[in-house]
Structure formats: C-alpha cells, structure tokens
Amino acid sequence: MKHPMRETPATPSIATRSSYQRQVDTLRAWEKAHTRESDAISAARRRLPMVKVDGSARLVGENGPVTLLEAFEGRRQLIAYYFMWYPGRPAPEQCEGCTLFTTQVRELSHIHSRDVTYATFCQGPYEESARYRNFMGWEMPWYSVQDSAAALLSPRPVGMMYLICYLRQEDDVFETYWTTRRGVEAMDNSYRLLDLTVYGRQELWEDSPGGWPRGWGEGKHRMRMGGRPITQWPRLEAGHSDDLGTVG
C-alpha cells in the first residue's frame, strides 16, 4: 500500500525555543484541565445505574452456542464491541471503522487483571465473520450475536457499532454503560497519536489552519484506501487470504 502523493502542505510559523516553550506551557495547562474533566466524567460514569439484561441470550462462539453469561469467562465484568457486519459481502466491503478499532485491541492481560473480559460481538453469522477475524489476525474472543442482537441492543438500532459494558452478579447480567460513533474511539490509539501531530487526522471536520492537508480518504470513507479498509492491506501484503467464502 503506497501513500498517496500530496502537494507540499503549509507549515507552522518558526519560533525560538523559548517562545515555543511558552506556548507549549499554555497548552499544557489546557491539556491538564481536559484530563481532570475526563476523570470527572469517568467518575460520573461509575455512578450510573444499571439495567438487567438476559444473561441466557444466545451467542455462537468457536465451540458452538454459548450464553451471554458464559461470555464473561468467569470474570465479573465484560466489555463487548458490537461489530457491524454485511452478510455475504467480501472482505473489502466490510466495515472500515470496526476493522480499524478492532485491530488496535491486542494485549488483554491488563484488562483481565481487573476482572474484566473483552470480547467482540459480531452482528453477522459466525462462520463468515470468524474467517474475517482470522484473516485480520485477531485473537480476542469472537462471538456472533446475530440471533440476539435485537434483544440485547433494544431499543437501539441493530447494525451500528457499539461498545457496551456489562456486570455479572452470580447468574444475573446487567448493562452498566454503552456508547457508539466517536465513543468507540476508546479502543483507538492511532487517532489519539495523530491528534498530537501538527496536521492531525487530516479530515474535513477538523479545525485546522489554511493550507493544512485535509480531506483524507476515498470520498466519505476516511478509513479506506485502494478500495478497502486501510488496516486490511498489511495482512494482504503478508500473504494472508481475505476469502470469506462469500460471493461478492
């Protein structure tokens, strides 16, 4: 995958080290205030009520049918990412956002140390979507919630990306928090790192100076290049097959 050629973009003004540091210090105070506000929001999140859900809801995993309760793997809490899926479509046409965010979930031992399980709940059929998981090299627990998504997500619409947190009390399961759209960036580090750079994400919605590179992506797809999700390209270049057994 080659990076597309761009015209030379504008650059920031040049300052002395002392002038630069003064402005960094001003920004740092703002960043610290943002961190404290984020901590306050997390504290409020921990004080939300919870709602009971059906712990016997049917999922399909590597070893066949299981329940939502079993997906906790004996731990007290569960974080589930609801992966969008387009049944029957080939790998290039699967969700680029879900692919990007899921690719960044790798090391789970720290999450497990807090008595929390992480799992992907794909909204499509198991066999087809598991082939996609294998193509992408993902190792987290993977389940199909195709038969239970409507009940677990109600009254929210099926077919969107969600990040949902659950709590188990013996055999009872409760939902404690959910988010969607940019909320699922909690899984992401690529955008967080790009936000630190001078050109940012290079997307149209950003507030950037004139002459900064913008409009990244293919049409409205900010996470695609060459007709497929960007994060698929390294797998293809490494020789992995993206055959999902579907007819595109």
N, C-alpha and C positions, 0 to 999 in steps of 0.2 A: 504494500500500500504506500504510494508516494504522496507526500504532502503537496496539495495544490499550490501552484505558483501565485503569489500575490504581488501587487505593486508595493514598492517600499512605503511603509506607513509613516505617519508623523511620529515624533518622539517628544518626550517631556523636555522642558527647559533644563539647562545645565546650571547647577548651583555649586557654591562652595560646600565643603564638608560640614562646616558649622551651620550654615543656613539650611542645608538638607536635614541635619540632625534636629534642628529646632522644629521643623515641620513634621518630622517623624515623631518627635516627643508629643506634639499637639495631637496627632492622630492616635498615638498610643493611649492617651487619656480617654479618647473616644472609644477605642477598642476595649479598654478595661471596663468602661461603663456598659458596653454591649455585653461583655462576659457576665457582669453582675446581673444584668437584666435577664440574660438567658438562664442563669442559675435560679432567679426568682420564678421564671416561667416553669422550670423543671420542678420547683418546689410546689407550685400550684397544681401541676400535673399529678404529682404524687398524692394530692388531696382530693382528686376527683372521686366520685362514687363509682361503683362498678355495676354491671348488668349481667345477669345469668344467661348463659348460652347452653346449647345442647351438647354436652360432653360426649354423647353417643353418636354425634354426626359422623357420617361415613366418609372416609378418605381412602385413597388407594396409594399404597407405597410400594417399595421394592419387593416386599414379601406378600403383597396382596392387600386385601381390605384391612383397614385399621380404623380406630375411632379417633376423634379429636383428643380425647383424654390420653390415648396411647401415644400421640404425637409429642406429648410433654417429655417422654422418655424418662419418667420418674422424677423429673425436676419440678420445682414449684411454679416456675413461670415459663411462658412461651412467647417468643416473638415470631410472628408469621408474616411473610411477604406474599401478598396475593399477586401472582404473576399473570399478566394478561396473555391470552393465547388466541391464535387464529387457526382453528382446526382445519386440517387439510392443506394448509399453505406451506410452502417450502421455507427453509431457514432464512433466506434473505428478507422474507416478508413478515417475520416475527417482530415483536415489539422491540424497538431500539432502546427505549428508555428502561424497560425492565431488564434488558440484556446488559446495559451499561451498569445499572445499580447492582444487579446480582453478581456481576463479575468482580465487584470490589469487596464482596463478603467472602473472606477466606479463613482467617485464623479465628476459631471459635472458643479456644480454651479459656480466654479471659471472661467471655460471656458465661461459659459453663461454670466457672469458679464462683459466680454469683447465683448459682442455682437456676440458671436460665437456659432454655433450649432455643435455638434459632432454626427455623425450617422455611422452605419455600412451598407455598400452596398454589400450585398451578391451576388455573381455571379451565384448562383443557384436559384431554384424555391422557392417561398416564403413559402408555407405551410411546406415543408420538412425542410427548414433551420430554420424557426421560432420555430419548435419543438426542434431543437438543441439549439437555443438561450434559450428557456425555461428550457431545461434540465440543461444548464450551469448556469442558474440563472442571466443572463444578463438583464439589464434594459434600456440600451441605445436605441434610435430609430433604428429600423431594417427594411431594405428595400431589396427587390430583384431587381437587375438591370440586370437580365438575358436577357431581351429583348433590353436593351440599352447599355450594357457594351461595345460592339464592337465599337459603335459610340463614346461613352464618352472616351474610352481609346485610340482610334486610334491616331497615328499609333502604339501604344504599344500593345503587345500581350495580349489577354484575358487569364485568368487562372493563373495569378500571383497575389501576394499580392501587393497592392499599398496603399499609404497614399497620398491623394490629397486634396489640399486646394482651395476653391472657394470664390469668392467675388461677391456680388449681388449689382447691381446699378439699382434700381427700378425693371423692369422686365427683365433686361439683366444679364446674368451669365457669369463669366469669371473664368478661371483656372489661379491660381497665382503661384502654386508650386506643385511638385509631387516628390515622392521618392519610392523606393522599396528595396527589400532584407534587408540588415542591416540598411537601413534608417528608417525602420518601428520600430526600437528599440526606437524611440522617445516615443512610447507608453509604454515602459517597465520600470519596476523598479527592477525586480528580477535579471536580468543580471547586472544592474548597482551596486546593492548591492554585488553580487558575485564577481564583479571586485575589490571590496575593500578587499576581504579576501585573505589570504595567498595562497590558492590553486586556486583562480579564478573560472572560469567556468568549469574547468577540461575537456576541449575539446582539440582535437588533434592539432588544428591550433595554439593554444596559445604558446607563448614563455615563457616556464617555466623551472626551473632548473631540472636536472636529478633526478628521484625518486619521482617527484610530481605526484599525481593521474591525469590520463588523459584518453581519450577515453570514456568519459561518454556517455551513451545512448545505444540503441539497433541498432547495425550496423551503418548506416549513419544517423539514427534518434536521434538527440541529445535531443529531447523533448518528447521522448516516454519511457514508462516503462510498462512491463507486457502486451505488445501488443496494447496499446492505448496511446493517448496523456496524459501526466502526470497530467495535470490540470483537467482531467475528473474524476480521482479517488476520490477526496473528495466529488464530487456530488454523485457518486455511494455509497460511504460509508455512506452518509447521507440519503440514501434510495430513491434517485431520479431515475426515469426510463430513460434510454437512447434510448427508442424505437422511431425511427423517421418515422415509418410507411413504411419502405423500406424493400426490400428483399435483404439481403446481399449475 
